[in-house]
Amino acid sequence: MNEVLRMEGVRHAWSTAGPALCVPHWRLPLGQSIWLSGPSGTGKSTLLQLIAGVLVPQQGQVWVAGAALHDSTARQRDALRKRHVGWIAQQFNLLPYLSAQDNAWLPARLGAGHSHDPVQLQQRWAQLTQAFDMDADTLARPARTLSVGQQQRVAAMRALLTQPELILADEPTSALDGANAQALMRTLSEQAQALGSTVIVASHEDWVGAYLAQRAVIRRDAEGNSILEVSP
């Protein structure tokens, strides 16, 4: 099974003299589903940004899909993210004036140079609209007119459309009520499994673990550093 993520000796401090986020060693093959847990402020979002190449670790090494993010330019990291990583942000990051469908298709169009098969994308889109229960009329509306739950489903569809090897979700259910939150996690985990993608969901909600096979926990040590611990 191919390795989609590898982190070795990573240390990233939020301030010069302050505590740091530390990942001694972490390897993930394709097809894994991970619940990333830990108290607020311990660095869950920071860890996802390091994995996505938004941040570069001050110490250590990060590989995604075989590429060394720690030794890449900003342009190279951006290209790799478009090609290999699906991102579901806590605040959705939808462009309010674009339709829901145009928002979902934006990464695929920006990554046109990466040879996405148009027929395959259309087939995938049809599957996603059905899986996330989004009709054509709703998808044609500007993103700003959608409910919170609808916006989060669009964000998830956007992350899944190009069939990335790695899907990162930062507190994807925090703005949703119980029924919508459960439905989103169920569909997201099912779709990631169908793709054979690795999915990492950062969440403080304990029930999220029921949809994911493995748990990684960020704990604080006596010095206040945040240390990633991965369950077997």
C-alpha positions, 0 to 999 in steps of 0.5 A: 500500500502506498504511503501518502503521509510521512512526518519525521522529527517535526517541531513548529513553535508558535512563538520564538520562546513559546511551546511547540507542536511536535510530531516525532514520527507519523506514517500513513498509507492510503485508505486510512481514516484518522480522528485527530483529537485534542483540546482547543489550542493544542495545534490541530489546525496547525498540524493540518496546515503543516500537512497541506504545505500551508505552513513549513515546519521549522524543524523536521521533514514532511512528505505528502504523496512522495513529495518533500514539502519541507524542501519545496518552494511555495509554488511547488507546495501549492501545486502539490496541494491542488493535485493531491490534497482535498481541504475542508476548512472550518469556515468553508472558504466559499466565494459568496458570489459564485454558485455552489457548483462553481465553488465546488468545481473551482479546484478542478478548473484551477488544476486543469494542467494536472490532466483531470479527465473531464468525463470522469469528473462529470461522473464523479460530480453526479455521484457526489450530488446524489451522495450529499443530497444536493439538487441542481437548483440549490447548486445553481444558487450563489453560495451566500444564499445557502444554509450553513449545512448546505455550504459545508456539504459544498465544501466537502464535495469540492474537496472530494471532486478531484479524487485526492489521495489525502483529505483534510477536514478541520472541525467540519461539523462545528457549525452544524446541528446534530443531524446534519453533523452526523450526516456529513461525517457519514457521507464524508467517510463513505466517500473517502473510503470509496475513493481509497483516500486517506482522510484526517478529521480534526475534531473535539467531538468524541462521536466523530471517532465512530466514523473513523478507524484510527485515532491520533491525539495531541497532548500537552507535556509538562513544558506545555509542548503539544505532542502527537500520539498515534494509537496502534 
